[in-house]
Each structure stands twice: as C-alpha cells, then as structure tokens.
Amino acid sequence: MPRPLSFALIFTFFAALSATAQTPDTSSPTSPAQSQDSAPPADAPKPKKVWTNDNVSGAKGPVSVVGDPNSKPKPAPPRPANTQYAASVRKQIEKLQAQIDDIDKQLVDLKNFSEGEPPTSASGIKLDKSYNREPIEVQMRSLRNKKKDLQSKIDALLDEARKKGVEPGQLR
C-alpha cells in the first residue's frame, strides 16, 4: 500500500473516532424536568442561619445568647495570703537584693580600677580581699552573670508568691 494512501486511511479513522466522541449519548435520555426535580432529598437538614451584628435586628422572635443574663458569675472571694509566707519571701528578696547591691559596688570598684581612678571604698585597702589573677573584664563578666542569676531568683520568688495569692504590696 502506498504511503499517502495509508496516511489518508489513518487520518479518516481518527476523524471518525473523534466525531463519535463528540456526539451526545442518546442511550439515557434525561428531560429538563427530571434534572430540576432531582433536588436534594427531603431528609437533608436545612442549613442554619448565622446571624451577625448587622442583620440581628431583622430577626423575628427572641435572640438566644449563650448564658443566662440574670445569673452573673460570682467572683471568688480572695483568700487571705499567709502573712508568715509573705514575711519569709520578703526576707529572701531583701537578702538577694543586698547581694545585688554588693555586686553593683564591686562592679563600680572594678570599673574605677580599670580606668585608673581610686576605689570607692573609704580606706582604699580591703584587708579581707585577696589578690585575684583574673583579668578585670573576666571578673566584671562573672559579676554580671551572678547579678543576672540573683535577679532571676527574685523574679521566681515574686512569681511564686503571686501564684499563692500574695499581693505585691505585702512584699514591700
């Protein structure tokens, strides 16, 4: 078979196939009345209307609100905090604050020493202190870290006291 003839036969075959694929299926005729009657079944629930503030004024009848407007929540009576506990927390905080104040003084002394200024202590000689071989920056960094630790301990004490019902005014 010559080549142009075989191409013509194959082309006609594919054209006939595509034409049959485009024709509507007549084996199951459906009328337009049937497609309109086939609405959702009657047992399907009706969707609920969601009301917004804009269209609630057009609602018929009473509007249901969550909760009963006549019964207001009763605030729990504040239980008195244990005064002994508050006093012990206050003492702990004062002790930690005194340590922070000492660290602040040491930081000022080290800063003054590094700048060549005289120390802030009264005599300038500290008999209870020994010679320290660490560089001043390392000493200052360790003091700052110690100060941060003490401050975090104070914060933890305040949080614990607050959770136990101690008012901040009771710790002053």
C-alpha positions in Angstrom: 0.0 0.0 0.0 1.4 3.3 -0.9 2.4 5.6 1.9 0.0 8.6 1.1 -3.0 6.2 1.0 -2.2 4.7 4.4 -1.9 8.2 5.9 -5.3 9.0 4.4 -6.9 5.9 5.9 -5.4 6.5 9.4 -6.5 10.2 9.2 -10.1 9.2 8.3 -10.2 6.6 11.0 -9.1 9.1 13.7 -11.5 11.7 12.4 -14.4 9.3 12.6 -13.4 8.4 16.2 -13.3 12.0 17.3 -16.7 12.7 15.7 -18.3 9.9 17.6 -16.7 11.0 20.9 -18.3 14.5 20.5 -21.8 13.4 19.9 -24.1 13.2 23.0 -25.0 9.9 24.4 -28.6 9.1 23.5 -28.9 5.9 25.3 -30.1 7.5 28.6 -32.3 10.4 27.7 -32.9 12.9 30.5 -35.5 15.5 30.3 -35.0 19.0 31.7 -38.0 18.4 34.1 -36.2 15.4 35.6 -33.0 17.3 36.3 -34.9 20.1 38.0 -36.9 17.7 40.1 -33.8 15.9 41.3 -33.2 18.4 44.1 -31.5 17.3 47.3 -33.5 14.7 49.2 -36.2 15.9 51.7 -34.4 14.4 54.7 -31.4 16.7 54.3 -31.4 19.3 57.1 -31.9 22.9 56.3 -28.7 24.9 56.8 -28.7 27.1 59.9 -28.7 30.8 59.5 -25.7 32.6 61.0 -26.6 36.0 62.4 -24.1 38.8 62.5 -24.4 42.1 64.4 -25.5 43.8 61.1 -28.6 41.6 60.5 -29.6 40.6 64.0 -32.1 43.5 64.2 -34.1 41.9 61.4 -34.5 38.6 63.4 -38.0 37.5 64.3 -38.6 36.5 67.9 -36.1 36.4 70.8 -32.4 36.0 70.1 -30.7 33.3 72.1 -27.5 34.3 73.8 -25.1 32.0 75.4 -25.5 32.2 79.2 -28.3 33.5 81.4 -28.3 37.3 81.8 -29.9 37.1 85.2 -27.1 34.9 86.7 -23.8 36.8 86.8 -20.7 34.9 87.7 -19.9 35.4 91.4 -16.3 36.4 91.9 -14.4 34.1 94.1 -13.6 35.7 97.5 -10.0 36.4 97.7 -8.4 34.2 100.2 -6.1 35.9 102.5 -2.4 35.2 101.9 -0.4 33.7 104.6 1.4 36.5 106.3 4.2 34.3 107.5 4.8 33.2 104.0 4.8 36.8 102.8 7.3 37.7 105.5 9.6 34.9 104.6 9.5 35.8 100.9 10.2 39.4 101.8 13.3 38.4 103.8 14.6 36.3 101.0 14.1 39.1 98.5 15.8 41.6 100.8 18.8 39.2 101.2 19.1 38.7 97.4 18.7 42.5 96.8 21.5 43.1 99.3 23.7 40.7 97.4 22.9 42.5 94.2 23.8 45.9 95.8 27.2 44.4 96.9 27.8 43.2 93.3 27.0 46.7 92.0 29.6 48.2 94.3 32.2 45.6 93.2 31.4 46.4 89.6 31.9 50.1 90.2 35.2 49.4 92.0 36.5 47.3 89.2 35.4 49.8 86.6 37.2 52.6 88.5 40.3 50.4 88.9 40.4 49.7 85.2 40.1 53.4 84.4 42.9 54.3 86.9 40.6 56.0 89.4 40.7 55.4 93.2 38.4 52.9 94.6 35.0 54.0 96.1 35.7 52.3 99.5 36.5 54.5 102.4 40.1 53.4 103.2 41.0 52.1 99.7 42.5 49.0 101.3 40.5 45.8 101.7 42.1 43.5 104.2 39.6 40.8 103.7 40.2 40.6 99.9 43.0 38.7 98.3 44.8 39.2 95.1 42.9 38.0 92.0 44.8 36.9 88.9 41.8 37.0 86.6 41.6 40.0 84.2 39.2 42.7 85.2 36.9 42.1 82.2 36.5 38.4 83.2 35.8 39.5 86.8 33.2 42.0 85.7 31.6 39.5 83.4 31.3 36.9 86.2 29.8 39.5 88.5 27.2 40.5 85.8 26.3 36.8 85.4 25.9 36.4 89.1 23.8 39.5 89.2 21.5 38.1 86.5 21.2 34.9 88.4 20.2 36.7 91.6 17.7 38.8 89.7 16.1 35.7 88.1 15.8 34.2 91.7 14.0 37.3 92.8 11.7 37.1 89.8 10.9 33.5 90.5 10.1 34.3 94.2 7.8 37.1 93.1 6.0 34.8 90.6 5.6 32.0 93.2 4.2 34.5 95.7 1.8 36.0 93.2 0.5 32.5 92.4 -0.1 31.8 96.1 -2.1 35.0 96.4 0.4 37.4 97.9 -0.2 40.9 96.8 2.9 42.9 95.6 2.3 45.5 98.3 2.7 42.8 101.0 6.3 42.2 99.8 7.5 45.8 100.2 
